Amino acid sequence: MPKPFRLLITVPGSFETGGVGRQVQYLTSAVAAAHPEATVTLLDTRGNGRAALSPFYLLKALGRTAAYARERRRAVVHVNLASYASTARKFTLVAWAKAWGFPVLLHLHGAEYRKFYGKLPGPLKAAVRWMFSRAQAVVVLGPLWRQFVVETLGVPESRVTVIPNAVPAPQLRPAARRGVPLILFLGRLGER
């Protein structure tokens, strides 16, 4: 029988809050299907409402993490990360998780992260590099992000994995399987 494991996964608000929320929903569904013995707990670090309330959500996430540690429940903390306030919240969570002895997986989603990082003053750049250096693993969305994380943030290449954002395969009706399929794509195409 597979050994049970626990994941604490950050989500900004809910599954309905932007692309990261949806990706977390796909991830938790995939984990549940592949590992029914796994326990997945969501840590909302942002909330769906006003940004001014996000510190309270972060405090709740920190409390849930500490409760896991106090109960001696081991878990991997999967931190979904983007630019600006997301980085500040996640820096706090990573420092907290490491203080409690949790392994951390950073999952970089910010399409503008390179630009964001480039504009930071030196001490904040050092804080970002520290956060990335404390992760046991870093997931990025493509090879350019792997290069950035390795060359700029100093993460050893062996700890960086490329996993593009993905969606579950569509369930085709039997009639749709005949002939050439029609695909509808809704999204914004851009340089990034």
TORMI-964143 format. One record per residue (C-alpha): residue number from 1; z, y, x. Coordinates in Angstrom, 3 decimals. Layout:
<r><pos>NUM</pos><w>Z</w><v>Y</v><u>X</u></r>
...
% end
This chain:
<r><pos>1</pos><w>0.000</w><v>0.000</v><u>0.000</u></r>
<r><pos>2</pos><w>-0.898</w><v>3.453</v><u>1.406</u></r>
<r><pos>3</pos><w>1.989</w><v>5.560</v><u>2.651</u></r>
<r><pos>4</pos><w>2.635</w><v>8.471</v><u>0.265</u></r>
<r><pos>5</pos><w>2.150</w><v>11.965</v><u>1.615</u></r>
<r><pos>6</pos><w>2.792</w><v>15.455</v><u>0.344</u></r>
<r><pos>7</pos><w>0.677</w><v>18.585</v><u>0.517</u></r>
<r><pos>8</pos><w>1.859</w><v>22.104</v><u>-0.155</u></r>
<r><pos>9</pos><w>-1.369</w><v>24.045</v><u>-0.779</u></r>
<r><pos>10</pos><w>-1.565</w><v>27.807</v><u>-1.088</u></r>
<r><pos>11</pos><w>-3.576</w><v>29.250</v><u>-3.944</u></r>
<r><pos>12</pos><w>-4.100</w><v>32.952</v><u>-4.728</u></r>
<r><pos>13</pos><w>-2.929</w><v>33.088</v><u>-8.336</u></r>
<r><pos>14</pos><w>-4.504</w><v>30.096</v><u>-10.018</u></r>
<r><pos>15</pos><w>-7.586</w><v>27.910</v><u>-10.001</u></r>
<r><pos>16</pos><w>-9.329</w><v>30.643</v><u>-11.980</u></r>
<r><pos>17</pos><w>-8.693</w><v>33.356</v><u>-9.365</u></r>
<r><pos>18</pos><w>-11.909</w><v>33.658</v><u>-7.401</u></r>
<r><pos>19</pos><w>-13.696</w><v>31.237</v><u>-5.139</u></r>
<r><pos>20</pos><w>-10.667</w><v>30.097</v><u>-3.145</u></r>
<r><pos>21</pos><w>-8.830</w><v>29.162</v><u>-6.341</u></r>
<r><pos>22</pos><w>-11.789</w><v>27.080</v><u>-7.452</u></r>
<r><pos>23</pos><w>-12.048</w><v>25.401</v><u>-4.018</u></r>
<r><pos>24</pos><w>-8.352</w><v>24.524</v><u>-4.177</u></r>
<r><pos>25</pos><w>-8.951</w><v>22.989</v><u>-7.605</u></r>
<r><pos>26</pos><w>-11.778</w><v>20.845</v><u>-6.202</u></r>
<r><pos>27</pos><w>-9.594</w><v>19.871</v><u>-3.229</u></r>
<r><pos>28</pos><w>-6.620</w><v>18.846</v><u>-5.345</u></r>
<r><pos>29</pos><w>-8.872</w><v>16.821</v><u>-7.665</u></r>
<r><pos>30</pos><w>-10.458</w><v>15.060</v><u>-4.682</u></r>
<r><pos>31</pos><w>-7.053</w><v>14.308</v><u>-3.138</u></r>
<r><pos>32</pos><w>-5.757</w><v>12.921</v><u>-6.452</u></r>
<r><pos>33</pos><w>-8.829</w><v>10.675</v><u>-6.829</u></r>
<r><pos>34</pos><w>-8.801</w><v>9.394</v><u>-3.246</u></r>
<r><pos>35</pos><w>-5.017</w><v>9.251</v><u>-2.764</u></r>
<r><pos>36</pos><w>-3.145</w><v>8.675</v><u>-6.033</u></r>
<r><pos>37</pos><w>0.025</w><v>8.183</v><u>-3.987</u></r>
<r><pos>38</pos><w>-0.157</w><v>11.797</v><u>-2.732</u></r>
<r><pos>39</pos><w>1.965</w><v>14.591</v><u>-4.134</u></r>
<r><pos>40</pos><w>0.283</w><v>17.999</v><u>-4.235</u></r>
<r><pos>41</pos><w>2.331</w><v>21.134</v><u>-4.873</u></r>
<r><pos>42</pos><w>0.650</w><v>24.504</v><u>-5.293</u></r>
<r><pos>43</pos><w>2.190</w><v>27.544</v><u>-3.632</u></r>
<r><pos>44</pos><w>1.013</w><v>30.721</v><u>-5.352</u></r>
<r><pos>45</pos><w>1.351</w><v>33.473</v><u>-2.747</u></r>
<r><pos>46</pos><w>-0.471</w><v>36.221</v><u>-4.673</u></r>
<r><pos>47</pos><w>-0.266</w><v>35.884</v><u>-8.447</u></r>
<r><pos>48</pos><w>-3.031</w><v>36.700</v><u>-10.926</u></r>
<r><pos>49</pos><w>-1.832</w><v>40.174</v><u>-11.810</u></r>
<r><pos>50</pos><w>-1.154</w><v>43.388</v><u>-9.992</u></r>
<r><pos>51</pos><w>-1.097</w><v>43.322</v><u>-6.192</u></r>
<r><pos>52</pos><w>2.274</w><v>45.108</v><u>-6.216</u></r>
<r><pos>53</pos><w>3.818</w><v>41.916</v><u>-7.599</u></r>
<r><pos>54</pos><w>2.459</w><v>39.662</v><u>-4.857</u></r>
<r><pos>55</pos><w>5.599</w><v>39.957</v><u>-2.646</u></r>
<r><pos>56</pos><w>7.572</w><v>38.270</v><u>-5.437</u></r>
<r><pos>57</pos><w>5.083</w><v>35.397</v><u>-5.582</u></r>
<r><pos>58</pos><w>5.272</w><v>35.071</v><u>-1.804</u></r>
<r><pos>59</pos><w>9.079</w><v>34.930</v><u>-1.962</u></r>
<r><pos>60</pos><w>8.859</w><v>32.163</v><u>-4.568</u></r>
<r><pos>61</pos><w>6.436</w><v>30.213</v><u>-2.321</u></r>
<r><pos>62</pos><w>8.815</w><v>30.630</v><u>0.626</u></r>
<r><pos>63</pos><w>11.670</w><v>29.390</v><u>-1.554</u></r>
<r><pos>64</pos><w>9.719</w><v>26.316</v><u>-2.656</u></r>
<r><pos>65</pos><w>8.893</w><v>25.542</v><u>0.983</u></r>
<r><pos>66</pos><w>12.550</w><v>25.876</v><u>1.985</u></r>
<r><pos>67</pos><w>13.580</w><v>23.622</v><u>-0.929</u></r>
<r><pos>68</pos><w>11.244</w><v>20.922</v><u>0.368</u></r>
<r><pos>69</pos><w>12.817</w><v>21.224</v><u>3.810</u></r>
<r><pos>70</pos><w>16.404</w><v>21.210</v><u>2.511</u></r>
<r><pos>71</pos><w>15.665</w><v>18.057</v><u>0.521</u></r>
<r><pos>72</pos><w>14.199</w><v>16.546</v><u>3.709</u></r>
<r><pos>73</pos><w>10.841</w><v>16.055</v><u>2.039</u></r>
<r><pos>74</pos><w>8.101</w><v>16.155</v><u>4.646</u></r>
<r><pos>75</pos><w>4.803</w><v>17.771</v><u>3.793</u></r>
<r><pos>76</pos><w>1.746</w><v>19.370</v><u>5.334</u></r>
<r><pos>77</pos><w>1.401</w><v>23.040</v><u>4.466</u></r>
<r><pos>78</pos><w>-2.288</w><v>23.764</v><u>3.761</u></r>
<r><pos>79</pos><w>-2.764</w><v>27.536</v><u>4.051</u></r>
<r><pos>80</pos><w>-5.906</w><v>29.097</v><u>2.564</u></r>
<r><pos>81</pos><w>-6.536</w><v>32.349</v><u>4.397</u></r>
<r><pos>82</pos><w>-8.722</w><v>35.425</v><u>3.963</u></r>
<r><pos>83</pos><w>-8.606</w><v>38.999</v><u>5.271</u></r>
<r><pos>84</pos><w>-6.222</w><v>41.923</v><u>4.741</u></r>
<r><pos>85</pos><w>-3.137</w><v>41.258</v><u>2.579</u></r>
<r><pos>86</pos><w>-3.954</w><v>37.537</v><u>2.506</u></r>
<r><pos>87</pos><w>-3.466</w><v>37.406</v><u>6.275</u></r>
<r><pos>88</pos><w>-0.137</w><v>39.246</v><u>6.054</u></r>
<r><pos>89</pos><w>1.159</w><v>36.894</v><u>3.351</u></r>
<r><pos>90</pos><w>-0.095</w><v>33.792</v><u>5.144</u></r>
<r><pos>91</pos><w>1.329</w><v>34.938</v><u>8.504</u></r>
<r><pos>92</pos><w>4.737</w><v>35.095</v><u>6.801</u></r>
<r><pos>93</pos><w>4.258</w><v>31.661</v><u>5.232</u></r>
<r><pos>94</pos><w>3.068</w><v>30.066</v><u>8.493</u></r>
<r><pos>95</pos><w>6.033</w><v>31.498</v><u>10.443</u></r>
<r><pos>96</pos><w>8.389</w><v>30.262</v><u>7.692</u></r>
<r><pos>97</pos><w>6.815</w><v>26.800</v><u>7.540</u></r>
<r><pos>98</pos><w>6.947</w><v>26.418</v><u>11.321</u></r>
<r><pos>99</pos><w>10.601</w><v>27.521</v><u>11.356</u></r>
<r><pos>100</pos><w>11.334</w><v>24.660</v><u>8.922</u></r>
<r><pos>101</pos><w>9.336</w><v>22.202</v><u>11.051</u></r>
<r><pos>102</pos><w>6.340</w><v>21.690</v><u>8.756</u></r>
<r><pos>103</pos><w>2.897</w><v>20.929</v><u>10.185</u></r>
<r><pos>104</pos><w>0.391</w><v>23.614</v><u>9.155</u></r>
<r><pos>105</pos><w>-3.317</w><v>23.395</v><u>8.401</u></r>
<r><pos>106</pos><w>-5.100</w><v>26.774</v><u>8.274</u></r>
<r><pos>107</pos><w>-8.233</w><v>26.974</v><u>6.116</u></r>
<r><pos>108</pos><w>-10.219</w><v>30.147</v><u>6.840</u></r>
<r><pos>109</pos><w>-12.225</w><v>31.450</v><u>3.869</u></r>
<r><pos>110</pos><w>-12.718</w><v>35.155</v><u>4.645</u></r>
<r><pos>111</pos><w>-16.414</w><v>36.021</v><u>4.938</u></r>
<r><pos>112</pos><w>-15.478</w><v>39.326</v><u>6.592</u></r>
<r><pos>113</pos><w>-12.736</w><v>37.921</v><u>8.824</u></r>
<r><pos>114</pos><w>-14.483</w><v>38.700</v><u>12.103</u></r>
<r><pos>115</pos><w>-14.891</w><v>42.359</v><u>11.099</u></r>
<r><pos>116</pos><w>-11.304</w><v>42.485</v><u>9.777</u></r>
<r><pos>117</pos><w>-9.932</w><v>41.024</v><u>13.004</u></r>
<r><pos>118</pos><w>-12.030</w><v>43.375</v><u>15.143</u></r>
<r><pos>119</pos><w>-10.468</w><v>46.439</v><u>13.484</u></r>
<r><pos>120</pos><w>-6.871</w><v>45.311</v><u>13.971</u></r>
<r><pos>121</pos><w>-4.728</w><v>47.032</v><u>16.613</u></r>
<r><pos>122</pos><w>-3.737</w><v>44.905</v><u>19.615</u></r>
<r><pos>123</pos><w>-0.285</w><v>43.799</v><u>18.358</u></r>
<r><pos>124</pos><w>-1.726</w><v>42.621</v><u>15.034</u></r>
<r><pos>125</pos><w>-4.525</w><v>40.762</v><u>16.819</u></r>
<r><pos>126</pos><w>-1.819</w><v>39.003</v><u>18.836</u></r>
<r><pos>127</pos><w>-0.019</w><v>38.101</v><u>15.596</u></r>
<r><pos>128</pos><w>-3.211</w><v>36.576</v><u>14.149</u></r>
<r><pos>129</pos><w>-3.817</w><v>34.600</v><u>17.359</u></r>
<r><pos>130</pos><w>-0.188</w><v>33.392</v><u>17.231</u></r>
<r><pos>131</pos><w>-0.633</w><v>32.231</v><u>13.624</u></r>
<r><pos>132</pos><w>-3.801</w><v>30.286</v><u>14.481</u></r>
<r><pos>133</pos><w>-2.204</w><v>28.810</v><u>17.614</u></r>
<r><pos>134</pos><w>0.650</w><v>27.370</v><u>15.544</u></r>
<r><pos>135</pos><w>-1.645</w><v>25.375</v><u>13.249</u></r>
<r><pos>136</pos><w>-2.046</w><v>21.665</v><u>13.941</u></r>
<r><pos>137</pos><w>-5.564</w><v>21.958</v><u>12.511</u></r>
<r><pos>138</pos><w>-7.936</w><v>24.731</v><u>11.444</u></r>
<r><pos>139</pos><w>-10.685</w><v>24.266</v><u>8.861</u></r>
<r><pos>140</pos><w>-13.635</w><v>26.674</v><u>8.895</u></r>
<r><pos>141</pos><w>-16.725</w><v>26.871</v><u>6.689</u></r>
<r><pos>142</pos><w>-19.420</w><v>26.677</v><u>9.360</u></r>
<r><pos>143</pos><w>-20.286</w><v>26.533</v><u>13.070</u></r>
<r><pos>144</pos><w>-20.224</w><v>30.333</v><u>13.535</u></r>
<r><pos>145</pos><w>-16.647</w><v>30.379</v><u>12.271</u></r>
<r><pos>146</pos><w>-15.759</w><v>27.506</v><u>14.611</u></r>
<r><pos>147</pos><w>-17.106</w><v>29.570</v><u>17.507</u></r>
<r><pos>148</pos><w>-15.075</w><v>32.616</v><u>16.390</u></r>
<r><pos>149</pos><w>-11.850</w><v>30.639</v><u>16.022</u></r>
<r><pos>150</pos><w>-12.296</w><v>28.905</v><u>19.380</u></r>
<r><pos>151</pos><w>-13.639</w><v>31.775</v><u>21.494</u></r>
<r><pos>152</pos><w>-11.865</w><v>34.760</v><u>19.940</u></r>
<r><pos>153</pos><w>-8.647</w><v>33.310</v><u>18.545</u></r>
<r><pos>154</pos><w>-8.165</w><v>30.708</v><u>21.282</u></r>
<r><pos>155</pos><w>-7.776</w><v>27.600</v><u>19.129</u></r>
<r><pos>156</pos><w>-8.727</w><v>24.439</v><u>21.051</u></r>
<r><pos>157</pos><w>-12.029</w><v>23.079</v><u>19.741</u></r>
<r><pos>158</pos><w>-10.430</w><v>19.678</v><u>19.157</u></r>
<r><pos>159</pos><w>-8.231</w><v>21.229</v><u>16.443</u></r>
<r><pos>160</pos><w>-11.090</w><v>22.917</v><u>14.529</u></r>
<r><pos>161</pos><w>-13.063</w><v>21.140</v><u>11.816</u></r>
<r><pos>162</pos><w>-16.087</w><v>22.464</v><u>9.934</u></r>
<r><pos>163</pos><w>-16.057</w><v>21.687</v><u>6.202</u></r>
<r><pos>164</pos><w>-18.445</w><v>23.781</v><u>4.098</u></r>
<r><pos>165</pos><w>-17.331</w><v>24.848</v><u>0.644</u></r>
<r><pos>166</pos><w>-18.569</w><v>22.282</v><u>-1.804</u></r>
<r><pos>167</pos><w>-18.590</w><v>21.497</v><u>-5.490</u></r>
<r><pos>168</pos><w>-18.367</w><v>18.145</v><u>-7.223</u></r>
<r><pos>169</pos><w>-21.676</w><v>16.434</v><u>-7.910</u></r>
<r><pos>170</pos><w>-22.953</w><v>17.178</v><u>-11.398</u></r>
<r><pos>171</pos><w>-22.855</w><v>14.457</v><u>-13.995</u></r>
<r><pos>172</pos><w>-26.479</w><v>14.049</v><u>-15.072</u></r>
<r><pos>173</pos><w>-27.314</w><v>12.823</v><u>-18.525</u></r>
<r><pos>174</pos><w>-29.596</w><v>9.753</v><u>-18.528</u></r>
<r><pos>175</pos><w>-32.561</w><v>11.743</v><u>-19.905</u></r>
<r><pos>176</pos><w>-32.220</w><v>14.293</v><u>-17.089</u></r>
<r><pos>177</pos><w>-32.699</w><v>11.603</v><u>-14.452</u></r>
<r><pos>178</pos><w>-36.371</w><v>11.152</v><u>-15.289</u></r>
<r><pos>179</pos><w>-38.922</w><v>13.295</v><u>-13.526</u></r>
<r><pos>180</pos><w>-38.156</w><v>16.398</v><u>-11.494</u></r>
<r><pos>181</pos><w>-34.676</w><v>17.792</v><u>-12.081</u></r>
<r><pos>182</pos><w>-34.251</w><v>21.417</v><u>-13.079</u></r>
<r><pos>183</pos><w>-31.579</w><v>23.189</v><u>-11.046</u></r>
<r><pos>184</pos><w>-30.025</w><v>26.490</v><u>-12.048</u></r>
<r><pos>185</pos><w>-28.307</w><v>28.427</v><u>-9.264</u></r>
<r><pos>186</pos><w>-26.054</w><v>31.335</v><u>-10.129</u></r>
<r><pos>187</pos><w>-24.658</w><v>33.283</v><u>-7.232</u></r>
<r><pos>188</pos><w>-25.182</w><v>36.143</v><u>-4.861</u></r>
<r><pos>189</pos><w>-27.318</w><v>35.536</v><u>-1.808</u></r>
<r><pos>190</pos><w>-26.590</w><v>37.763</v><u>1.157</u></r>
<r><pos>191</pos><w>-26.571</w><v>37.903</v><u>4.924</u></r>
<r><pos>192</pos><w>-22.991</w><v>36.638</v><u>5.224</u></r>
% end
